[in-house]
Amino acid sequence: MSKSKKKSRKKSKPVNSFVEQVIQIFSSNPHSSFNYKQVSKRLGIGDKASRELVHQIMNQLLEDGVIEQHHRGKYKISEENAKNFMPAHVVEGVVDMKSTGKAYIICESLPEDVFINNNNTHHAFNGDIVKVQLFPKRGKRKLEGQIIDIIERKKTTFVGILQLSKKFAFLIPDKESVPTDFFIPLDKIKKAKDGEKVIVKLIEWPEHSRNPFGEVVEVLGKPGENNVEMLSILAANDFPLNFPKHVEKEARKIKNEVEKSEIEKRRDFRKIFTCTIDPLDAKDFDDALSLQKLDNGNWEVGIHIADVSHYVIPGGPIDKEAYERGTSIYLVDRVIPMLPEQLSNLVCSLRPKEEKLTFSAVFELDEQANVINHWFGRTVIDSDRRFTYEEVQEMIEGAEGDFKSEIMQLHSLASKLREERFRKGSINFHSEEVRFKLDDSGKPIGAYIKEQKESHKLVEDFMLLANRKVAEHVGMSKKGDKQKAKTFVYRIHDTPNDEKLQTFSEFIRKLGYRISLVSRKSLVSSLNKLFEEIRGKGEEHMIETIAIRTMSKAVYSTQNIGHYGLSFKYYTHFTSPIRRYPDLMVHRLLQRYLDNKPSVNANEFEEYCEHTSDMEKKAAVAERESIKYKKTEFMLDKVGEEFYGVISGVSKWGLFVEIGEAKSEGLVSIRSMDDDYYYLDEDNYRIVGRRNGNEYRLGDKILVKVKEVNLLNRQMDLVMAED
């Protein structure tokens, strides 16, 4: 047979329906190999004659080049023909695995997520990028399919508790989104003991095995110990537990000295009043403010940011490690820095009475905080004073203190910037953050709500100004400039989904509140009014949390669409390069464009944006998990005690109630409510008693007793108490 004829036969699609069924087995499983008996079994064929016919068809398909031999007697569809015979209803997406083993596939090209039954997940893990074959849609039923190929494993290490037996071991994963145990051969347990927390690396998942195979790569220690649990949270979210030795070695080479030759290249702010304002326990001071009055009566405010880009060489060991991490992680009891401590806490930290290299945004403001002029560039500072938020707040409230006149002037200008921002449509979100007082062993001995006061807002509003103006400088084309906009890293926040907004509107209406969806202006105005109305009420935290979830998530991107929540057409992150990699990219790009160099490749930087957005999400998950762990641990010694709490959720299982100073959440099981038979009224966010008509509604205040606290599962059981 000539080459040309063979090629044409490859492209022709067989017309025989039986042949098509055989090809369908291979094309639906392009990375799996089968012998003729396995194909026959999948087709429901058991008799010898029909199996022999399947064998003959496969031999013909092999000769035609449709399939190819993978192992002796086993075949798979050829790479070229995988595309020719792949059904049109095949899509790619990301796995959202549930604790039951069922999954949903998130696919941007589809209007809804695809449901995958637990026998059709094809050994996929949560977060994997997969190929899915869709089943025919039946009426109003949800979209369903089966995973036919794993394109990319997003996770290869897993954290859990080792269960040891005489001949083998199993890993019981911590995460509910990993609903299968790992089989561990005894020679792969790395001396781990029964019941210890370990990190396991995936070795393989054989096709016909119920369990994946793994090996222990690190032993963390005894469950329940603070350090073990915090390390478990980091490892489960794919963050490294230590810096590689070569990165630490590279960091130690960087001296905490500023050379005179470098100062001469920079704008000098060393003799101008400059200060940092940070939390009491902060170690990395990455931003400072300077203030001086100009001869024309205006004010010059400098926002000075640690010049990390001067020390971290693009593509070097420190830079590569920082990029992989993407961000610093703030757990309850520790910070896992993006940069080694030599840089984050010493060389780049804007410590008082030390010369430091900075990258600055400098503004001339009039008395009404209107921006008259701006300047961006590299500078050198010498901070006069390190303030805590508490010290600045006391001065704002009337106390005396160092440099009070300068602090009060900064406060006045920041307040006017804030008023203007809200006038132009910024949403005034509030969020409660629980903080813990820990003893030496990391055990929570107290809890409190972190309040955002004027001192926090003072710093925040100048940082917002710098971020906005840097983005405008790069993103806005000058009059008469027809050049294409330069590639830049923006912080974007999309408009909220209309359906989610409508759902939120209906939800708060049932609680007695209203928002307007007529226009963006009316929505923002009514949201800000809503936040004022609920201030100090039992449902405040719940409504604000749901409002934030209703909004889109802010991400990094080279494609600027503005920031909806702040109502800025241009916005970026410029102010924290010690702890956020996108800010380091912004510094490098800004300097590049100040030097009139050409634009960078947009596709390349969009990949960087996607990676750093992904790492930011993972960091947020790790931070929430550490807080949830401490909330549960805080309640361990409170079993039997009674608390007033707020109903934060209703479901067929019962009432979720937020209690105590730590705002810990527990479940009152509907089965424990034995004074009546209760049913869920889902539309009105309540459960109702059939006989006595008692109802428990979302946001209601009730008295509950702590029945049981499970620290390992981070769960708390509550029961009703007599009020």
FIZA-496100 format. One line per field, with one value per residue (C-alpha): x, y, z. Coordinates in steps of 0.02 Angstrom, whole numbers, plus 50000, padded with zeros to 5 digits. Each point is the difference from the previous one (the first is absolute). Example, Ala and Ser with C-alpha at 12.3 -4.5 7.8 and 13.67 -1.06 7.14 Angstrom:
// FIZA-496100
px = c(50615, 50069)
py = c(49775, 50172)
pz = c(50390, 49967)
This chain:
// FIZA-496100
px = c(50000, 50067, 50027, 49871, 49865, 50034, 49984, 49833, 49933, 50046, 49890, 49849, 49880, 49932, 49815, 49970, 49913, 50087, 50170, 49950, 49959, 50173, 50081, 49893, 50078, 50175, 49958, 49909, 50154, 50145, 50133, 49941, 50046, 49887, 50009, 49856, 49926, 49993, 49918, 49874, 49959, 49969, 49883, 49905, 50059, 50026, 49986, 50157, 49947, 49962, 50162, 50095, 49912, 50060, 50176, 49990, 49935, 50144, 50125, 49925, 50005, 50183, 50038, 49906, 50099, 49847, 50072, 50178, 50079, 50042, 50051, 49999, 49820, 49937, 49958, 49954, 49939, 50139, 50039, 49947, 49836, 49957, 49956, 49909, 49884, 49981, 49815, 49954, 49924, 50169, 50055, 50144, 49978, 50057, 49946, 49905, 50001, 49876, 50023, 49880, 50115, 49882, 50065, 49953, 50100, 50019, 50007, 50001, 49922, 49844, 49853, 50003, 50119, 50005, 49951, 50112, 49941, 50130, 50022, 50042, 50140, 50142, 50120, 49995, 50040, 49929, 50073, 50058, 49974, 49905, 49913, 49815, 49880, 49825, 49849, 49846, 49896, 49832, 49866, 50036, 50123, 50172, 50143, 50091, 50153, 50152, 50184, 50094, 50173, 50105, 50092, 50094, 50018, 49991, 50052, 50122, 50027, 49866, 49990, 49914, 50013, 50094, 49911, 50124, 49967, 50116, 50016, 49961, 49944, 49866, 49996, 49833, 50005, 49958, 49905, 49820, 50031, 50116, 49870, 50115, 50134, 50177, 50082, 50177, 50121, 50092, 50169, 49932, 49943, 50166, 49995, 49833, 49900, 49819, 49886, 50130, 49968, 50103, 50022, 49978, 50052, 49893, 50098, 49866, 49818, 49987, 49851, 49910, 50050, 49874, 50137, 50145, 50176, 50111, 50158, 50032, 50117, 49990, 49944, 49916, 49962, 49858, 49826, 49933, 50169, 49997, 50157, 49947, 49828, 50066, 50129, 49861, 49896, 50147, 50046, 49819, 49989, 50165, 50107, 50181, 50043, 50176, 50107, 50122, 50178, 50067, 49869, 50045, 50184, 49966, 49901, 50140, 50116, 49894, 50066, 49892, 50095, 49960, 50146, 50036, 50009, 49821, 49936, 50068, 49889, 49841, 49886, 50048, 49865, 50114, 49975, 49810, 49883, 49966, 49916, 49930, 49831, 49975, 49926, 50086, 50071, 50056, 50179, 49999, 49966, 49974, 49920, 50036, 49922, 50091, 49927, 50063, 49915, 50047, 50036, 49835, 49901, 49963, 50055, 50121, 49960, 50118, 49945, 50165, 50004, 50145, 50102, 50004, 50035, 50172, 50052, 49904, 50073, 49872, 50024, 50117, 49976, 49909, 49888, 49952, 49956, 49899, 49905, 49956, 49935, 49911, 49961, 50036, 49878, 49931, 49947, 49933, 50168, 50130, 50043, 50071, 50093, 50014, 50181, 50134, 50007, 50167, 49902, 49823, 50046, 50168, 50068, 49833, 49907, 49982, 50065, 50017, 50166, 50069, 50033, 49889, 49976, 49821, 49891, 49883, 49841, 50008, 49848, 49971, 49830, 49904, 49904, 49850, 50114, 49983, 50151, 50093, 50156, 50076, 50172, 50057, 50177, 50137, 50041, 50094, 49920, 50046, 49843, 49985, 49879, 49917, 49818, 49874, 49818, 49954, 50120, 49933, 49820, 50029, 50065, 49851, 49887, 50089, 50157, 50169, 50144, 50154, 49976, 49815, 49978, 50068, 49891, 49844, 50035, 50018, 49838, 49911, 50057, 49960, 49824, 49968, 50066, 49881, 49849, 50035, 50021, 49831, 49920, 50060, 49928, 50116, 49907, 50028, 50025, 50030, 50065, 50028, 50166, 50021, 50171, 50066, 50110, 50115, 50104, 50179, 49941, 49884, 49841, 49865, 49965, 49897, 49913, 49951, 49934, 50127, 49922, 50048, 50018, 50053, 50185, 49979, 49900, 50133, 50128, 49874, 49944, 50176, 50040, 49842, 50054, 50172, 49928, 49872, 50119, 50136, 49872, 49934, 50177, 50034, 49825, 49933, 50058, 50059, 49908, 50056, 50095, 49939, 50119, 49926, 49982, 50148, 49979, 49975, 49941, 49831, 49895, 49829, 49828, 49860, 49818, 49895, 49892, 49820, 49927, 50105, 49949, 49816, 50018, 50086, 49864, 49863, 50096, 50017, 49821, 49939, 50104, 49918, 50131, 50007, 50127, 49972, 50056, 49947, 50177, 50177, 49981, 49839, 50071, 50156, 49899, 49876, 50138, 50091, 49835, 49967, 50169, 49958, 49827, 50065, 50146, 50000, 49856, 50007, 49989, 50136, 50143, 49891, 49931, 50169, 50080, 49865, 50013, 50187, 49970, 49871, 50135, 50126, 50174, 50141, 50144, 50158, 49994, 50082, 49826, 49936, 49813, 50010, 49959, 49813, 50005, 50114, 49924, 50173, 50026, 50182, 50070, 50153, 50099, 50159, 50015, 50053, 50142, 50070, 49844, 49918, 50088, 49884, 50061, 50179, 49948, 49915, 50160, 50103, 49875, 49979, 50188, 50013, 49870, 50073, 50161, 49899, 50036, 49879, 49851, 50019, 49911, 49817, 49973, 50152, 49944, 49821, 50068, 50091, 49837, 49902, 50132, 50007, 49810, 49995, 50130, 49905, 49843, 50098, 50074, 49826, 49940, 50149, 49970, 49814, 50042, 50122, 49867, 49868, 50120, 50032, 49815, 49966, 50149, 49939, 49837, 50081, 49989, 49825, 49901, 49842, 50001, 49856, 50015, 49887, 50033, 49934, 49927, 50123, 49927, 49849, 49998, 49911, 50130, 49956, 50059, 50175, 50031, 50144, 50044, 50122, 50136, 50091, 49841, 50020, 49868, 49913, 49851, 49839, 49942, 49817, 49989, 50048, 49853, 49875, 49865, 49919, 50021, 50091, 50009, 50108, 49916, 50142, 49919, 49988, 50164, 49918, 49947, 49822, 49917, 49848, 49901, 50042, 50051, 50166, 50120, 50187, 50053, 50169, 50068, 49899, 50087, 49982, 50075, 50099, 50110, 50166, 49974, 50161, 50155, 50100, 50165, 50067, 49842, 49984, 49817, 49892, 49833, 49874, 49830, 49860, 50005, 49852, 49992)
py = c(50000, 50170, 50134, 50116, 49866, 49954, 50182, 50018, 49844, 50077, 50149, 49902, 49965, 49820, 49984, 49833, 50038, 49853, 50066, 50174, 49928, 49921, 50165, 50091, 49894, 50056, 50182, 50026, 49937, 50069, 49966, 49824, 49838, 49847, 49823, 49927, 49915, 50165, 50087, 49858, 50015, 50188, 49964, 49870, 49856, 49829, 49868, 49934, 50037, 50184, 50021, 49929, 50128, 50139, 49926, 50006, 50180, 50053, 49916, 50098, 50163, 49965, 49975, 50160, 50098, 50045, 49911, 49954, 49867, 50067, 49838, 49823, 49959, 50170, 50149, 50184, 50127, 50085, 50180, 50065, 49905, 50045, 50171, 49930, 49888, 50101, 50040, 50184, 49998, 49991, 50147, 50046, 50063, 50002, 49868, 50057, 49839, 49970, 49896, 49868, 49964, 50086, 50152, 50150, 50063, 50188, 50042, 50180, 49949, 49927, 50091, 49881, 49881, 49819, 49868, 49846, 49846, 49919, 49851, 50116, 50106, 49902, 50016, 50190, 50109, 50167, 50140, 49888, 50062, 49864, 49953, 49958, 49911, 50071, 49886, 50047, 50129, 49936, 50131, 50114, 49883, 50068, 49982, 49836, 49913, 49891, 50044, 49915, 50074, 50093, 50140, 50070, 49946, 50157, 49911, 49858, 50013, 49971, 50020, 49885, 49873, 49837, 49839, 49859, 49812, 49848, 49991, 50175, 50175, 50123, 50190, 50074, 50173, 50156, 50085, 49950, 50037, 49847, 49863, 49851, 49923, 49970, 49827, 50012, 49850, 49975, 50039, 50172, 50066, 50086, 49938, 50084, 49934, 49948, 50152, 50131, 50142, 49976, 50071, 49868, 50014, 49918, 49862, 49928, 49953, 49835, 49990, 49860, 50051, 50078, 50098, 50107, 49945, 50120, 50019, 50102, 50147, 50090, 49957, 50150, 49928, 49971, 50065, 50139, 50080, 50182, 49995, 49836, 50068, 50164, 49907, 49882, 50148, 50070, 49834, 49958, 50164, 49969, 50128, 49953, 49981, 50072, 50099, 49894, 50013, 50078, 50139, 50036, 50002, 50125, 50112, 50002, 50076, 50159, 50126, 50118, 50153, 50139, 50049, 50184, 49974, 49933, 50148, 50120, 49921, 50028, 50139, 50032, 50006, 49970, 50174, 50002, 49937, 49816, 49865, 49824, 49949, 49813, 49871, 49978, 49829, 50045, 49958, 50048, 50186, 50014, 50173, 50172, 50172, 50166, 50175, 50176, 50167, 50082, 50185, 50021, 49938, 49827, 49837, 49873, 49822, 49859, 49819, 49907, 49813, 49882, 49986, 49810, 50006, 50076, 49844, 49857, 49961, 49940, 49814, 49979, 49871, 50121, 50063, 49825, 49946, 50161, 49973, 49820, 50055, 50151, 50076, 49997, 49897, 50066, 49858, 50032, 49974, 50035, 50080, 49894, 50134, 50008, 50059, 49934, 50093, 50079, 50103, 50009, 50042, 50086, 50063, 50055, 50038, 50190, 50000, 50168, 50094, 49895, 50055, 49898, 49989, 50029, 50016, 50147, 50082, 50185, 50114, 50186, 50022, 50158, 50023, 49905, 49853, 50032, 49930, 50145, 49907, 49828, 49920, 49818, 49939, 49925, 50085, 49984, 50031, 50000, 49970, 50114, 49891, 49831, 50022, 49865, 50021, 50016, 50147, 50093, 49965, 50073, 50161, 50009, 49983, 50143, 49933, 50084, 49911, 50013, 50097, 50026, 50149, 49897, 49850, 50108, 50082, 49829, 49948, 50154, 49971, 49814, 50037, 50114, 49871, 49874, 50116, 50031, 49813, 49958, 50148, 49925, 49828, 49893, 49865, 50016, 49817, 49953, 49831, 49932, 49914, 49890, 50009, 49887, 50024, 49848, 49926, 49940, 49834, 50084, 49959, 50136, 50077, 50148, 50066, 50172, 50086, 50102, 50170, 50111, 50173, 50169, 49958, 49848, 50103, 50137, 49878, 49911, 50157, 50054, 49824, 50002, 50168, 49932, 49840, 50096, 50133, 49877, 49901, 50158, 50057, 49841, 49960, 50168, 50058, 50179, 50124, 49976, 49839, 49866, 49866, 49837, 49992, 49917, 49831, 50021, 49902, 50064, 49954, 49977, 49973, 49951, 50052, 49883, 49865, 50062, 49836, 50004, 50181, 49956, 49854, 50113, 50132, 49871, 49931, 50167, 50050, 49852, 50069, 50172, 50091, 50060, 50043, 50079, 49909, 50136, 50062, 49986, 50168, 49951, 49829, 50075, 50132, 49873, 49877, 50134, 50048, 49816, 49983, 50149, 49930, 49832, 50071, 49921, 49881, 49811, 49972, 50127, 49876, 49876, 50128, 50080, 49830, 49950, 50172, 49974, 49824, 50072, 50107, 49937, 49956, 50124, 49926, 50053, 50022, 50091, 50032, 50153, 50007, 50113, 49966, 49991, 50005, 50151, 50083, 50028, 49989, 49956, 49910, 49896, 49936, 50104, 50013, 49828, 49918, 49918, 49892, 49998, 49949, 50101, 50160, 49951, 49978, 50171, 50083, 49922, 50046, 50178, 50030, 49923, 50120, 50149, 49957, 50004, 49817, 49899, 49905, 49822, 49848, 50000, 49812, 49965, 50122, 49937, 49829, 50082, 50085, 49837, 49913, 50138, 50012, 49812, 50009, 50144, 49892, 49856, 50116, 50063, 49819, 49960, 50156, 49958, 49821, 50057, 50118, 49863, 49882, 50129, 50040, 49816, 49982, 50152, 49909, 49837, 50042, 50074, 49838, 50012, 50191, 50105, 50145, 50118, 49986, 50054, 49877, 50013, 49863, 49884, 49831, 49833, 49946, 50138, 50173, 50069, 50119, 50123, 50019, 50076, 50130, 49894, 49990, 49811, 49912, 49840, 49896, 49973, 49837, 50000, 49826, 50073, 50122, 49878, 50123, 49990, 49932, 50136, 50022, 50113, 50150, 50031, 50148, 50098, 49944, 49920, 49837, 49985, 49885, 49909, 49995, 50155, 50111, 50050, 50067, 50032, 50123, 50051, 50142, 49955, 50005, 49838, 49918, 49840, 49880, 49929, 49810, 49939, 50071, 49897, 50089, 49885, 50023, 50182, 49973, 50049, 49924, 50111, 49969, 50119, 50071, 50066, 50189)
pz = c(50000, 49952, 50132, 49922, 49998, 50180, 50051, 49913, 50088, 50168, 49966, 49941, 50141, 50001, 49960, 50085, 50167, 50087, 49944, 50061, 50172, 50010, 49950, 50128, 50140, 49948, 49958, 50166, 50092, 49897, 50133, 50045, 49912, 49976, 49933, 49900, 50155, 50095, 49852, 49986, 50185, 49984, 49853, 50102, 49888, 50080, 49863, 49916, 49819, 50034, 50097, 49852, 49888, 50117, 49985, 49808, 50003, 50111, 49883, 49856, 50099, 50040, 49815, 49957, 50130, 50103, 50153, 50047, 50109, 50173, 50087, 49935, 49958, 50062, 49891, 50013, 49874, 49903, 50046, 49829, 49997, 50179, 49929, 49846, 50099, 50160, 50028, 49983, 50174, 50088, 50107, 50116, 50176, 50181, 50126, 50155, 50102, 50141, 50158, 49930, 49853, 49879, 49907, 49897, 49851, 49987, 49815, 49936, 49833, 50081, 50084, 50149, 50090, 49943, 50128, 50010, 50096, 50113, 49881, 49854, 50077, 49914, 50149, 49996, 50151, 50052, 49893, 49857, 49822, 49910, 49839, 50021, 49884, 50021, 50008, 49897, 50094, 50059, 50027, 50147, 50082, 50041, 49878, 50030, 49931, 50031, 50014, 49858, 50020, 50128, 49910, 50149, 50181, 50106, 50158, 50033, 50190, 50132, 50189, 50122, 50140, 49973, 50049, 50020, 49992, 49992, 49811, 49936, 50047, 49944, 49999, 50055, 49917, 50102, 49860, 49967, 49816, 49996, 50032, 49971, 50111, 49938, 50005, 50070, 49994, 50164, 49920, 49951, 50170, 50046, 50182, 50032, 50147, 50004, 50021, 49951, 49877, 49841, 49825, 49864, 49818, 49866, 49912, 49885, 49992, 49905, 49885, 50092, 50177, 50118, 50088, 49941, 50051, 50096, 50103, 50156, 49962, 50168, 50175, 50085, 50172, 50120, 49950, 50112, 50033, 49945, 49891, 49917, 49956, 49930, 49894, 49943, 49940, 49902, 49920, 49957, 49904, 49908, 50091, 50041, 50184, 49982, 49878, 49898, 50066, 49840, 50013, 50181, 49952, 49860, 50119, 50129, 49870, 49996, 50125, 50102, 49940, 49876, 49890, 49973, 49811, 50002, 50103, 49870, 49866, 50101, 50061, 50182, 50135, 50149, 50074, 49974, 50138, 49966, 50105, 49992, 50075, 50027, 50119, 50167, 49954, 49823, 49948, 49816, 49973, 49812, 49989, 50074, 49987, 49987, 50017, 49968, 49967, 49834, 49973, 49907, 50152, 49931, 50079, 49930, 50054, 49957, 50000, 50014, 49966, 50034, 49840, 49994, 49812, 50036, 50096, 49917, 49829, 49869, 49970, 50149, 50139, 50117, 49860, 49942, 50177, 50030, 49837, 50045, 50170, 49926, 50169, 50185, 50104, 50164, 50114, 50175, 50086, 49865, 49835, 49859, 49901, 49811, 50018, 50119, 50166, 49955, 49874, 50072, 50179, 49978, 49834, 49922, 50162, 50022, 50179, 50091, 50005, 49855, 49821, 49885, 49812, 49944, 49845, 50026, 49941, 50049, 49991, 50015, 50084, 50040, 50163, 49928, 49953, 49813, 49907, 49917, 49943, 50017, 49980, 49998, 50023, 50107, 50165, 50164, 50170, 50185, 50103, 50153, 50098, 49999, 50056, 50044, 49947, 50184, 50027, 49848, 50050, 50173, 49921, 49882, 50153, 50090, 50086, 49980, 49914, 49891, 49838, 50040, 49881, 49853, 50046, 50014, 49831, 49918, 50085, 49934, 49820, 50007, 50065, 49852, 49877, 50079, 49990, 49816, 49967, 50075, 49912, 49835, 50037, 50107, 50097, 50187, 50042, 50182, 50055, 50173, 50032, 50153, 50083, 50138, 50151, 50007, 50139, 49974, 49929, 49874, 50095, 49986, 50170, 49940, 49844, 49938, 49844, 49904, 49967, 49854, 50074, 49928, 50020, 49886, 49876, 50000, 49930, 49889, 49908, 49955, 49939, 49893, 49928, 49953, 49924, 49897, 49936, 49952, 49898, 49918, 49957, 49901, 49939, 49944, 49829, 49987, 49889, 49820, 50044, 49880, 50064, 50061, 50190, 50087, 50084, 50187, 50153, 50057, 50150, 49923, 50077, 49881, 50013, 50110, 49923, 49977, 50061, 50161, 50030, 49979, 50121, 50128, 49979, 50032, 50150, 50091, 49956, 50103, 50144, 49982, 49894, 49821, 49865, 49830, 49843, 49878, 49964, 50068, 50085, 50088, 50048, 50079, 50092, 50067, 50049, 50099, 50082, 50040, 50086, 50110, 50042, 50060, 50102, 50173, 49963, 50018, 49812, 49956, 49975, 49906, 49876, 49968, 49971, 49874, 49917, 49973, 49931, 49880, 49920, 49873, 50061, 49967, 49899, 49909, 49812, 49855, 49930, 50092, 50035, 50153, 50181, 50032, 50190, 50010, 49846, 49924, 49811, 50030, 50151, 50042, 50149, 50023, 50189, 50069, 49900, 50158, 50014, 49826, 49840, 49885, 50087, 49958, 49817, 50005, 50065, 49861, 49865, 50063, 50001, 49826, 49932, 50093, 49905, 49837, 49961, 49890, 50067, 50065, 49928, 50054, 49990, 50108, 50135, 49994, 50050, 50146, 50050, 49996, 50107, 50132, 50006, 50030, 50139, 50081, 50007, 50077, 50130, 50045, 50022, 50113, 50104, 50020, 50049, 50135, 50071, 49998, 50090, 50137, 50014, 50032, 50119, 50097, 50038, 50060, 50185, 49985, 49980, 50108, 50001, 49931, 49878, 49907, 49815, 49831, 49874, 49855, 49890, 49982, 49914, 50003, 50128, 50123, 50054, 49984, 50144, 50025, 50184, 50122, 49987, 49869, 49894, 49989, 49896, 50054, 49947, 50097, 49922, 49952, 50079, 50169, 49994, 50076, 50058, 49827, 49824, 49903, 49812, 49891, 49917, 49878, 49913, 50162, 50081, 50151, 50080, 50067, 50127, 49930, 50164, 50099, 49855, 50079, 49871, 49997, 49867, 49930, 50108, 50156, 50169, 50099, 50156, 49968, 50099, 49937, 49990, 49918, 49914, 49873, 49972, 49863, 49895, 50056, 50043, 50148, 50050, 50090, 50080, 50045, 50177, 50097, 49983)
